[in-house]
Amino acid sequence: MRFISFRLKEEKRFGVWLQEEEIVIDLHSYYLDREERINTLLAFIQSGKQVNEEWQEISSTYHIPYHDVVLEAPIPRPAKNVFCVGKNYRDHAIEMGSEKDIPEHPMIFTKAPTTVSAPHEVLTFPKDMSEALDYEGELAVVIGQEGKRIAKEDAFDYIFGYTIVNDLTARDLQKKHGQFFVGKSLDGSCPMGPAIVHASAIENPHQLTLTTRVNKELRQNGSTSDLIFDIPELIHVLSKGMTLEPGDIIATGTPAGVGKGFKPPKYLTDGDVISIEIEGIGTLQNEIRK
């Protein structure tokens, strides 16, 4: 099942997107009519309600033509920072430096909740903000239940689903400040979507093709099979000393082919369109304005 957040005549809602039928099941209205206070996808995930195949049989009263909705990020405002993993593909670590940059342990940083932006949103980053804006296509994991000290063998039990993020990064701010947070947390710098695909619909998240194109030029062509630290390892490490909660988002890292990796670098410029596609999830596309 593909869960989405959307706007209908400027009203924010969430539901299940039936791609083949080009229909959205409006779960926002469904729960409202049952006097249940579940009015966002994040609230749904936090509620612990089970995914119900019978939703497809819900009265057509709750059916909306897909072409009538405007997609939002699945979780437009996360409750916490987005967890991110740096240099989690060998070839990417090398393109950012050398083999000495391949980490022995997961490199974790975060992006502020205000970074999240919608699929197809035009994103503005003035030149006086950054002159070295870069893209990073990534598979993201959405946590479905609370857990701490989660064993690797149990990690998949804590996952609600998977989505796509673009970890937009101001490389010049990274260098200037000597750390990741400022350069990674520009408003709007974490496009997310188009949907969260429920974990039951992804047979193996470690066998997904990931591509990134800029103006239709192929820049990244990787596979999640090449993750240095796989998803259970990331969940295990993060949960050792902190509680993971429903709705938490973990961006698992980006493969080789980022703008900085080219000689000379291919940073984003005004009018560039970035399209990130992950097998089984869809395509996340945004335009950059400078």
Secondary structure, 3 states (H helix, E strand, C coil): CEEEEEEECCEEEEEEEECCCCEEEEHHHHHHHCCCCCCCHHHHHHHCCCCCHHHHHCCHHHEEEHHHCEEECCCCCCCCCEEEEECCEHHHHHHCCCHHHCCCCCEEEEECHHHEECCCCEEECCCCCCCCEECCEEEEEEECCCECCCCHHHHHHHEEEEEEEECCEEHHHHHHHCCCHHHHCCCCCEEEEEEEEEHHHCCCCCCCEEEEEECCEEEEEEEHHHECCCHHHHHHHHHCCCCECCCCEEECCCCCCCHHHCCCCCCCCCCCEEEEEECCCEEEEEEEEC
